[in-house]
Amino acid sequence: MRIALGLQYDGSLFSGWQSQLKQKTIQDELENALAQFIGIEKLGLDPVRVITAG
């Protein structure tokens, strides 16, 4: 299954996109909202690692 998500936001109240310790970020808010919507405690996702050559 593939899911695409497009979103817009006013980032002035956030400390960037990527998760940071003790900072409010878009990633953390989005993960928390998705976890609540899906009905799980917290998304335990591993980071995506991309290795390229060339």
C-alpha positions in Angstrom: 0.0 0.0 0.0 1.3 3.5 -0.9 0.0 6.6 0.8 0.9 10.2 -0.3 0.5 13.0 2.1 0.7 16.7 1.1 0.6 19.4 3.8 1.0 23.1 4.4 1.9 24.7 7.6 3.0 28.0 9.2 6.3 27.0 10.6 6.8 30.1 12.8 5.8 28.2 16.0 8.1 25.2 15.3 11.8 24.6 15.5 12.1 23.1 12.0 10.9 19.9 10.4 13.3 17.2 11.8 12.8 15.9 15.4 14.9 17.6 18.0 15.3 17.1 21.7 13.0 19.4 23.8 11.9 21.3 20.7 8.5 21.4 19.0 8.9 20.2 15.4 6.7 19.3 12.5 7.9 15.7 12.4 7.1 15.1 16.1 3.6 16.7 15.8 2.8 14.8 12.6 4.0 11.5 14.1 2.0 12.0 17.3 -1.1 12.9 15.2 -0.7 9.8 13.0 -0.1 7.6 16.1 -3.3 8.9 17.7 -5.3 8.5 14.4 -4.1 4.9 13.9 -4.6 4.1 17.6 -1.1 3.2 18.6 1.0 4.5 21.5 3.9 6.0 19.4 5.3 5.3 16.0 8.5 3.3 16.5 9.9 3.9 13.0 13.6 3.5 12.2 15.0 6.4 10.2 15.3 5.9 6.4 18.9 5.4 5.3 19.7 6.1 1.6 22.9 5.0 0.1 23.8 6.1 -3.4 26.7 5.8 -5.7 27.7 7.5 -8.9 
